Amino acid sequence: MKNELTINLTPTETDLKVIGEWLSSENKKYREGFYCNWSTIVRSYSLNRMISFNLRDKIIGFLVYSPDEISVEIDIFEIQRKYRGKGYGKIFFKQVADEFKIQKFKAVSLFCEPVESERFWRGLGFLKFPERGYSEPDLRFYKPLISFTEVTESPNELNKLELWDVEPFQKDEVPPCWSWNIENSKLLEPIIQPCNENWNLRWTQNGKIIKEGKVKRFSTTNFPVIFDSFMYIENLVE
């Protein structure tokens, strides 16, 4: 069966019409679904930001997305109602994630809508965004698409990177929220973490604070740190 499930990166206008028909039918019959977002779907299609999910030659799902610099936001993800509960959504996402990796995206993010979808996304390994001090929905989630340096609860006191969820002038009032063990400035695997660019970041090497300040101040011309909603670090530079 898996071999019969494929994604189509270039749906046609006929495919779009088919999607519109079953979304409209779903809306009329069950008063739910994404037909209310039809203008968004059409616009995404016109920008080549739609992917359909096919069972043999029949469209059973689709998604539309918005690319950023290093990440991609899934705006709508839908499996036709009669095909839900069969594991197709997980297969669809895996195929799409593999495609996003090919396109060099580092992470994928989304808002859980409807809220009942939270269980589905958590089951796929999505993590909840931290509260970043911006006006954004509570149920925003993300998933790295790459291998990355894991957060540690036992940081090496001599060599570490620490991130607070407050600005530098507030850092003495609270402990850091995230820590990573750093053996040298060139990381074996990158660090990727949703954050506010004004949060405090500290780099300690051989027990000495090498650099500290707002996350955005860690960027250099050759080694930027802030992308989209994420702090992304491959190398640390003084």
For each residue, the residues with C-beta under 8 A, 3 or more apart:
1: 4 5
2: 5 91
3:
4: 1 55 56
5: 1 2 53 54 55 88 91 92 95
6: 53 54 95
7: 51 52 53 54 92 95 96 99
8: 11 15 51 52 53 54
9: 51 99
10: 48
11: 8 15 16 19 45 50 51 52 59 62
12: 15 16
13: 16 17
14: 17 18
15: 8 11 12 18 19 52 59
16: 11 12 13 19 20 41 42 45 50
17: 13 14 20 21
18: 14 15 21 22 59
19: 11 15 16 22 23 41 52 59 62
20: 16 17 23 24 35 38 41
21: 17 18 24 25
22: 18 19 25 26 80
23: 19 20 26 27 33 34 35 38 41 78
24: 20 21 27 28 35
25: 21 22 28 29
26: 22 23 29 30 32 33 35 80 81
27: 23 24 30 31 32 33 35 36
28: 24 25 31
29: 25 26
30: 26 27 33 81
31: 27 28
32: 26 27 114
33: 23 26 27 30 36 78 81
34: 23 37 38 41 76 78
35: 20 23 24 26 27 38
36: 27 33
37: 34 40 41 76
38: 20 23 34 35 41 42
39: 42 43
40: 37 43 44 64 75 76
41: 16 19 20 23 34 37 38 44 45 50 62 64 76
42: 16 38 39 45 46
43: 39 40 46 47
44: 40 41 47 49 50 64 65 66 75 76
45: 11 16 41 42 48 49 50 64
46: 42 43
47: 43 44
48: 10 45
49: 44 45 64 65 66 67
50: 11 16 41 44 45 62 63 64
51: 7 8 9 11 62 63 64 65 96 99
52: 7 8 11 15 19 59 61 62
53: 5 6 7 8 59 60 61 62 63 79 88 92 95
54: 5 6 7 8 57 58 59 60
55: 4 5 58 60 83 88
56: 4
57: 54
58: 54 55
59: 11 15 18 19 52 53 54 62 80
60: 53 54 55 79 80 83 88
61: 52 53 77 78 79 80 83 88 89 92
62: 11 19 41 50 51 52 53 59 76 78
63: 50 51 53 74 75 76 77 78 92 96
64: 40 41 44 45 49 50 51 74 75 76
65: 44 49 51 72 73 74 75
66: 44 49 72 73 75
67: 49 72 73 103 105
68: 71 72 73 227 228 229
69: 227 228
70: 105 106 107 227 228 230 232
71: 68 105 106 107 108 109 142 227 228 229 230
72: 65 66 67 68 100 103 105 107 108 109
73: 65 66 67 68 108 109 110
74: 63 64 65 77 108 109 110
75: 40 44 63 64 65 66 110
76: 34 37 40 41 44 62 63 64
77: 61 63 74 89 92 93 110
78: 23 33 34 61 62 63
79: 53 60 61 83 84 88 89 92
80: 22 26 59 60 61 83 84
81: 26 30 33 84
82:
83: 55 60 61 79 80 86 88
84: 79 80 81 88 89
85:
86: 83
87: 90 91
88: 5 53 55 60 61 79 83 84 91 92
89: 61 77 79 84 92 93 120
90: 87 93 94 123 124
91: 2 5 87 88 94 95
92: 5 7 53 61 63 77 79 88 89 95 96
93: 77 89 90 96 97 124
94: 90 91 97 98
95: 5 6 7 53 91 92 98 99
96: 7 51 63 92 93 99 100
97: 93 94 100 101 108 143 145
98: 94 95 101 102
99: 7 9 51 95 96 102 103
100: 72 96 97 103 105 108 145
101: 97 98 104 105 145 146
102: 98 99
103: 67 72 99 100
104: 101
105: 67 70 71 72 100 101 108 145
106: 70 71 144 145 146 190 192 227 230 232
107: 70 71 72 142 143 144 145 146 192 230
108: 71 72 73 74 97 100 105 142 143 145
109: 71 72 73 74 129 140 141 142 143 194 229
110: 73 74 75 77 121 126 140 141 142
111: 137 139 140 141
112: 115 117 118 121 139 140 141
113: 117 139
114: 32 117
115: 112 118 139
116: 119
117: 112 113 114 120 121
118: 112 115 121 122 139 141
119: 116 122 123
120: 89 117 123 124
121: 110 112 117 118 124 126 141
122: 118 119 125 126 141
123: 90 119 120
124: 90 93 120 121 143
125: 122 143
126: 110 121 122 141 142 143
127: 141 142 143
128: 139 140 141
129: 109 132 136 140 141 142 194 229
130: 165 177 194 195
131: 165
132: 129 136 165 194 195 196 229
133: 196
134: 196
135:
136: 129 132 140
137: 111 140
138:
139: 111 112 113 115 118 128
140: 109 110 111 112 128 129 136 137
141: 109 110 111 112 118 121 122 126 127 128 129
142: 71 107 108 109 110 126 127 129 194 229 230
143: 97 107 108 109 124 125 126 127
144: 106 107 148 192
145: 97 100 101 105 106 107 108
146: 101 106 107 189 190 192
147: 189
148: 144 189 190 191 192
149: 180 181 187 188 189 190 191
150: 180
151: 178 179 180 193
152: 155 179 180 181
153: 179
154:
155: 152 160 162 179 180 181
156: 159 160 181 182
157: 160 204 207
158: 204 205 206 207
159: 156 181 182 183 204 205 206
160: 155 156 157 179 180 181 182 203 204
161: 179 180 182 191 201 202 203 204 233 236
162: 155 176 178 179 201 202 204
163: 176 177 178 179 193 195 199 200 201 215 231
164: 170 171 174 175 176 177 199 200 201 202
165: 130 131 132 174 177 195 196 199
166: 170 171 173 174 199 200
167: 170 171 198 199 200 214
168: 171 200 212 213 214
169:
170: 164 166 167 173 174 200
171: 164 166 167 168 174 176 200 202
172:
173: 166 170
174: 164 165 166 170 171
175: 164
176: 162 163 164 171 179 202
177: 130 163 164 165
178: 151 162 163 193
179: 151 152 153 155 160 161 162 163 176
180: 149 150 151 152 155 160 161 191
181: 149 152 155 156 159 160
182: 156 159 160 161 185 187 203 205 236
183: 159 188
184: 187
185: 182 205 235 236 237
186: 234 235 236
187: 149 182 184 190 191 233 234 235 236
188: 149 183
189: 146 147 148 149
190: 106 146 148 149 187 232 233 234
191: 148 149 161 180 187 231 232 233
192: 106 107 144 146 148 230 231 232
193: 151 163 178 230 231
194: 109 129 130 132 142 229 230 231
195: 130 132 163 165 199 215 229 230 231
196: 132 133 134 165 199 215
197: 214 215 216 226 231
198: 167 214 215 216
199: 163 164 165 166 167 195 196 214 215
200: 163 164 166 167 168 170 171 212 213 214 215
201: 161 162 163 164 211 212 213 214 215 218 231
202: 161 162 164 171 176 209 211 212
203: 160 161 182 209 210 211 212 218 236
204: 157 158 159 160 161 162 207 208 209 210
205: 158 159 182 185 208 210
206: 158 159
207: 157 158 204
208: 204 205
209: 202 203 204 212
210: 203 204 205 236 238
211: 201 202 203 218 236 238
212: 168 200 201 202 203 209
213: 168 200 201 217 218
214: 167 168 197 198 199 200 201 217 218
215: 163 195 196 197 198 199 200 201 218 225 226 231
216: 197 198 219 225 226
217: 213 214
218: 201 203 211 213 214 215 225 233 236
219: 216 223 224 225 226
220: 223 224 237
221:
222: 237
223: 219 220 233 234 235 236 237
224: 219 220 227
225: 215 216 218 219 231 232 233
226: 197 215 216 219 230 231 232
227: 68 69 70 71 106 224 230 232
228: 68 69 70 71
229: 68 71 109 129 132 142 194 195
230: 70 71 106 107 142 192 193 194 195 226 227
231: 163 191 192 193 194 195 197 201 215 225 226
232: 70 106 190 191 192 225 226 227
233: 161 187 190 191 218 223 225 236
234: 186 187 190 223
235: 185 186 187 223
236: 161 182 185 186 187 203 210 211 218 223 233
237: 185 220 222 223
238: 210 211
